[in-house]
Amino acid sequence: MFRKSKKRHSSSSSQSSEVSTKSKSVDSSLGGLSRSSTVASLDTDSTKSSGNSTSDACVEFRVKYVGAIEKLHFEMCRTLQEPLDLVNYIDVAQQDGKLPFVPIEEEMILAVSKYGVKVATVDQCGALHRHPLYLIVHMLCYDDGLGAGKNILALKTTDSNQEECNIWVYQCNGSEQAHAICKVLSTAFDSVLTSVKS
């Protein structure tokens, strides 16, 4: 499911943010049907400490790439602050054909470190996407609603001028993997924030 790579840098203690999980009904806009979905998102304001040194490592996960909604104007991005707004926006994009329901078959390696998120092919010959930590606005996971037990991992990023944002969508093997990715990214945020405060 996931594996740790070698540590690249060493640091003292790290803190871990909590991944908040809420069960809510999400309107899928498919003929008025609704689905129950577990939405997990990062709480980067948490100050609970843990003994993990995961923030120094690069943790890799095997995921499938669904697609991206790119170059959204920043005003549109502001309306997608709440997790359910983002879930609904992705659902509508899938229904409108702007985003596929089913990911490509090829698995990708999603690597999370304190530098951000990198998505590469399994042979890791080349990076397909790089998301620096400071450009990541929001990350959440939820059940894809297709009944196969897969979870969607949505990553909202901005550009350095904060004029546009992008939504990157990946499919995880299940909720456990999706929550693990959120937790590792949360730890990476905490590691950077702790080092900045020091």
RAHUBEL-V242512 format. One line per field, one symbol per residue. phi: phi as a letter, one per 30 degrees, with the letter a starting at -180 (. if undefined). psi: psi as a letter, one per 20 degrees, with the letter a starting at -180 (. if undefined). burial: + if it has 24 or more other C-alpha atoms within 12 Angstrom, else -. A space follows every 10 residues. Layout:
phi = ???
psi = ???
burial = ???
This chain:
phi = .bbccddcbc bddbcbddcd bbcbdcddhc iidbbdbccc bdcdcdbdcb ddcdddcccc bcbcddlbcc hddddddddc ddeddddddd edddddidbd dcdddddbcc ccbdckbbcb dddhdaddbb beedcdcabb baddicicid ccccbcbbcd chcbbbccbb ccdldddddd dddddddded dddddddd
psi = grqprqphqq rcqrqpqqop pppqppoikn kjqqqpqopp rpnjiqjpqr jqkhhiropq qorppgaqoq lpqhhhhhil hqghggghgg gghghijipq hprqhpqqoo ppaiibpppr rhikhqpgqp nqhiipgqpr qqpijjjjjq qpopoprrrh ilhrrqoppq prhahggghg gggghghggg gghghhh.
burial = -+-------- ---+++++++ +----+-+-- ----+-++++ ++++------ --++++++++ ++++++++++ -+----+--+ --++-+++++ +-++----+- +++---++++ ++++++++++ +-------++ ++++++++++ +++++----+ +++++++++- ----++++++ ++++++++++ ++++++++++ ++++----
